[in-house]
């Protein structure tokens, strides 16, 4: 399996994350991607390729123009006002307030975000664009005949809505890839999100559509981020009714229980008969992950990948969460190895 990777992810080197009322070093950091890349090369999993440049055209198929323009200029606007730290949103258009775009950068940060843990830094725009190009390059490999490819994206993407950033995400790489498959002739595409946290952005983007099925297995949003989407009664709307599935689990969930949800998801995908599958691959379901509460082990990821491989679909993996840096490389590559083992 070919991997696509860009060293430009290092342009995003945030130093602050709001957690528990204090600023900490971010859980989402450059060493995540570098550790995965090292493991990919060690196995070896396959050829590692640089991304192509796609420009903003594919991004604008998913994200709004005003949001993209905001991301491009936000750091310059922040520093032009003499702000000393990283750009962290601090005010939002809550219930009873007008939803309009303020002129001031503080107001725009709140308008285009849904959470305060994710700061914008000097290199965020470059890294987000590179991450999108990584996903789109890997998608092109699959669209052009590869049975599968791995987009080693950083920053991740599945929390990003059409016009909102948060959860360390700016451009929704899984959604960009699904839309690219559709634009290139695929009739139906499935997006399966196996990250510990709900793929709220992906759900929101496709919620009213029946050509892209979205499925997410995740921790109970009553208890964990992103809190306001991801419940099991969210099944789609309008034409999308019945094409969104959320499978929710409580603290302490082991793989023996989690895999039942994976089986349900796989059967749903088989019934949908998509032309391509996008897997939003997060491994923060790991038992030692610092910001999750599932209990999957490294060996479990081999079994996860094996079941995904048995779907026998053209498959793109986009890298999402996973914050135990010591184990992230092993866990990610185990999924990919398990997947390839099922194809032999």
Secondary structure, DSSP 4 states (H G I P E B T S, - for coil): -EEE--GGGGG-----EEETTEEE--SS-HHHHHHHHHHHHHHT-S-EEPPPP-TTTTGGGTS-HHHHHHHHHHHHHHHHTT--S-B-------TTS-----SSHHHHHHHTBS-SS--B-TTHHHHHHHHHHHHHHHHHHHHTT-SEEEE--SS--TT--SS-BBTTBSS-HHHHHHHHHHHTT-S-EEEEE-SSS--HHHHHHHTT-SSEEEEEEEE-TTTSTT-SS--TT----GGGTTSEEEEEE-TT--HHHHHHHHHHHHHHHHHHT-SEEEEEE--TTBTT-TT----B-HHHHHHHHHHHHTT---EEEEE-----HHHHHHHHHHHHHHHHHHH-
